[in-house]
Amino acid sequence: MTEQGRNNLREKYGIVPFSFFEGCVSELTRREVPRRHTIIAKSKQSRKSFNSFLSFGLYPSLISVVAYFVLFTTFGVNAFAQSSNSSPPTAIPISVQTDRAPSFLEAYWTEDSISTSTSTTNNSKKEIGPGEGTSTLAIVFVNRGRTDITGVTGYLTLPPGFRAIEGENNVTSPNIAVASYDSIIKAGDTFTMYFTMDVLPQAKVGPYTSDLTLSYSKILEVGQISASMMIPFRLTGKVILDTTLLNQNLTAGSPNPLQILIKNDGTANATGAIVTVVGVSGGTTASNSTSDGRSVNGSATTTVDSETFSIGNIPAGRSVLITPIIYPDYSSGATIQTLDLEIAYNNAYGIRTDSDYSIGMIVAPNPPESVLSINPAIMSTTSSSQSYVANDNKNNATETEDEINENPIQLTAGRLENLRFSITNNGSLPLTDIVFSLSSGTNSVKILGDSRWRVDHMAPLANFPMSTTVYAAEDVINTPTEFEVNADYIERGQSKTDTLNIGAYVDGQIRIRTYDLDINYVGDAPNLVGNLLNEGNTVALFTTIELFNPAVEAESSQSNLNKSLVTGPSQQQYLGDLSENSPLPFSIPLSIDSDLPAGDYPVSLNVTYSDNLRMAHGLLLNDTVVYEGQPSTSSNNDSNNDPFTFVSGISGIFPMVIIVIIVIIVGLFLIRRRNKKKKGEKLSAKITSTGRHSDSNSVSKVTDEDSDFFLDDSSSRKNKP
């Protein structure tokens, strides 16, 4: 094809991909080519029109700029006042100005929210800690320029832990806080801008540095000026002091050291702390009666020693303890008193702060004088029921005795117990015509003996012993009980009554024995088997058993009862809880000599357990077991040496043969099915190829001339530099 022919085809079809003409092209596709060519031509025409529009639109833009400068010169700076935005506006940077920008003086937290030009006072500063929430950061600037400025807007970039309040002061970004100052600031004057933000819980106490952009205007000058600077500020933390009285009850008529805990629950240190006890006031009666409603003068009824305490530093999260001494008068009994404190300290800004605190105290009622006391005596019987204790358990037995001596009133349920106690006169005067009566605090513990005693005279420090018989039922096992002793006596010619209480603990009985001892063989290993039986009325906890092997003297007789059945050590076994009237089986492996003759042999079992108070006990149980000698092994050898027969061989091989036959049948079935599937696929492939051949005859071809054109066009593109 000539070059002229190719150019004609380009104008006709436009530029289409080379892959479009690979193989054959459908009729629909050939009709689409001219339409696409027309769309491309229209697009080119549109771009030309747009360029013409831009050329003609340049003149109105220039006219708008000229009009802006004319209006600004005519109406002055007020005609174009700037409004506050959440992002810094485009302004003239301070680097191109010849005047100085406002400078940073200080930053502090405050409760104020209105921008002012007055000086900062200590009262306006506020302590702020992490998680404070909405807070205001005041930043003080000074106008160092030679001219007055106005319309100041600040954009403060917040560090992590702080978040701007969106919607306030036209804030649209949570990372930028905005503040504005609309008044005129004369040269050399200071002004304060207030940035409101949320202090989040993840903020840390300490210094921070943030970027600040100021946008402002000079009086009688055109345009906005911007200045950027770094603003240092500090999250001060907060001092929160709290007072706690560790002992609120006072005793009338005696000195009472009051332990007052002063704790700093805040996040800032309180320095130079001084605590002053201002005084004690009150007089409200602590009883329920309101008959007289009298008022007690605090200074007359209660005096304070050591009124001032210099504490110094109270770190955040720490506490200090002061101990003033209070002297309540005897007449102030059964009243409520208030201790007034004043704490002076330096807060996080170093500003001296005074706080007043009030602490309530209760002056206990004057107690009735009691000169009697009750002392328990050691019980005549204990709950121990062991008959034999092994040598290695003597320490446990000693510990058990000490525990019982510390709490001697310990009753055993299910049997009669002898309860002993004594009454002592601790006063300095003798007592006469004394009557003691004893009563039980529960119906399950009954007093079967004497419950009433009469004494004519008790000298000072005299002791009167008493004893009686009691019985505790099984339903109060492992529970405490109480006995009450009422005393009526005469002292100084006046009749008085006193009540004394004494506690006791009810424990159960644990009596363990063995039965059904025997030797069983598990495989070829002999085992000592039997049962433990608890004949008591409460459970034995954490029960263990171990075979005890006593030493045998060399010159003992030949009797089997003097020989040991066990030759090696035995391992301790854990059996668990041994309930009452319920047997617990055990099995202990034995190591027996092969030449040991048959007969009866003694066995010693070491049993340990714990009672309801988790006190350990040890028991050595002695019994006899019958040993019948080593069992015959001929039956085992006969079973192992049986000759191989044809029937036994077939019975072992026959199942395997059946499995192999099933596997072969399944394999042949799968192979046959696969061959049928392949034949079907081949037949489908032939049918498909025949259909394609018939369809290809109906598809129109691209002319040789057109194909030559696109082939040549592709090759010519590749040859272009």
Sequence and secondary structure as in RCSB ss.txt:
>XXXX:A:sequence
MTEQGRNNLREKYGIVPFSFFEGCVSELTRREVPRRHTIIAKSKQSRKSFNSFLSFGLYPSLISVVAYFVLFTTF
GVNAFAQSSNSSPPTAIPISVQTDRAPSFLEAYWTEDSISTSTSTTNNSKKEIGPGEGTSTLAIVFVNRGRTDIT
GVTGYLTLPPGFRAIEGENNVTSPNIAVASYDSIIKAGDTFTMYFTMDVLPQAKVGPYTSDLTLSYSKILEVGQI
SASMMIPFRLTGKVILDTTLLNQNLTAGSPNPLQILIKNDGTANATGAIVTVVGVSGGTTASNSTSDGRSVNGSA
TTTVDSETFSIGNIPAGRSVLITPIIYPDYSSGATIQTLDLEIAYNNAYGIRTDSDYSIGMIVAPNPPESVLSIN
PAIMSTTSSSQSYVANDNKNNATETEDEINENPIQLTAGRLENLRFSITNNGSLPLTDIVFSLSSGTNSVKILGD
SRWRVDHMAPLANFPMSTTVYAAEDVINTPTEFEVNADYIERGQSKTDTLNIGAYVDGQIRIRTYDLDINYVGDA
PNLVGNLLNEGNTVALFTTIELFNPAVEAESSQSNLNKSLVTGPSQQQYLGDLSENSPLPFSIPLSIDSDLPAGD
YPVSLNVTYSDNLRMAHGLLLNDTVVYEGQPSTSSNNDSNNDPFTFVSGISGIFPMVIIVIIVIIVGLFLIRRRN
KKKKGEKLSAKITSTGRHSDSNSVSKVTDEDSDFFLDDSSSRKNKP
>XXXX:A:secstr
  HHHHHHHHHHH    GGGGSS   HHHHHHHHHHHHHHHHHHHHHHHHHHHHHHHHHHHHHHHHHHHHHHHHH
 GGGG     SS    EEGGG SS   EEEEEEEES  S   S   GGGB    TT EEEEEEEEEE  SSS EE
EEEEEEE  TTEEE TTSTT   TTEEEEEE S B TT EEEEEEEEEE TT  SEEEEEEEEEEEEETT  S E
EEEEEEEEEE     EEEEES  EE TTS EE  EEEEE SSS EEEEEEEEEEEEEEEESSS  SS     HHH
HEEEE  EEEEEEE TT EEEE  EEEE GGGTTEEEEEEEEEEEE TTS EEEEEEEEEEEE        EEEE
E   SS S   S   GGGHHHHHHHHHHHHHS  EEETTSEEEEEEEEEE SSS EEEEEEEEEESSTTEEE S 
 EEEEEEE TT EEEEEEEEEE GGGTTEEEEEEEEEEEEETTEEEEEEEEEEEEEE    EEEEEEEEEEETTE
EEEEEEEEE SSS EEEEEEEEE     TT  S GGGS S  S    EEEEEE BT  EEEEEE    TT  SEE
EEEEEEEEEE TT  EEEEEEEEEEEE      HHHHHHHS    HHHHHHHHHHHHHHHHHHHHHHHHHHHHHH
HHHHHHHHHHHHHHHHHHHHHHHS    HHHHHHHHHHHHHHHH  
